[in-house]
Amino acid sequence: MGIDHESSTPLYVQLAALLRAQIGDGTIVKRLPSVKTLSQEHGVSHITAERALTTLKDEGLITPVIGKGYYVAGT
């Protein structure tokens, strides 16, 4: 599963789904990649990466730690 830049599904929705799946299958167990890393690895803007992380935060899946990044909730 990757980001399809040709899809009608917004990129932030695709990235959030990808991260959600990685959290669910245990690929990501503690700290998520930085916004910069996500944007570079998936070819999206920083704003898109931030929006995907905000979506997961709003769902309660991840928790932001100021100055340190985003972590899987409950870890």
VENFENCOR-V769506 format. One record per residue. SS is DSSP state (alpha for helix, beta for strand, coil for the rest). D_LAST is the distance of its C-alpha to the last C-alpha in Angstrom with 1 decimal. Layout:
BEGIN
((SS & D_LAST) (SS & D_LAST))
END
This chain:
BEGIN
((coil & 24.9) (coil & 25.6) (coil & 26.8) (coil & 30.4) (coil & 32.1) (coil & 35.1) (coil & 33.3) (coil & 34.0) (coil & 30.3) (coil & 29.0) (alpha & 27.1) (alpha & 24.1) (alpha & 23.9) (alpha & 24.1) (alpha & 21.4) (alpha & 19.0) (alpha & 20.0) (alpha & 19.5) (alpha & 16.0) (alpha & 15.2) (alpha & 16.8) (alpha & 15.0) (alpha & 11.6) (alpha & 13.4) (coil & 15.0) (coil & 12.2) (coil & 13.9) (coil & 11.1) (coil & 7.8) (coil & 6.1) (beta & 8.9) (coil & 11.7) (coil & 15.3) (coil & 17.2) (alpha & 19.7) (alpha & 22.5) (alpha & 21.2) (alpha & 20.7) (alpha & 24.1) (alpha & 25.8) (alpha & 24.4) (alpha & 25.2) (coil & 28.3) (coil & 27.3) (coil & 27.7) (alpha & 25.2) (alpha & 25.7) (alpha & 25.0) (alpha & 21.7) (alpha & 20.8) (alpha & 21.9) (alpha & 19.8) (alpha & 16.6) (alpha & 18.0) (alpha & 18.6) (alpha & 15.1) (alpha & 14.0) (alpha & 16.9) (coil & 15.8) (coil & 12.5) (coil & 10.6) (beta & 9.4) (beta & 9.5) (beta & 12.0) (beta & 12.1) (coil & 15.9) (coil & 17.2) (coil & 14.2) (beta & 13.3) (beta & 11.0) (beta & 7.3) (beta & 6.0) (coil & 5.7) (coil & 3.8) (coil & 0.0))
END
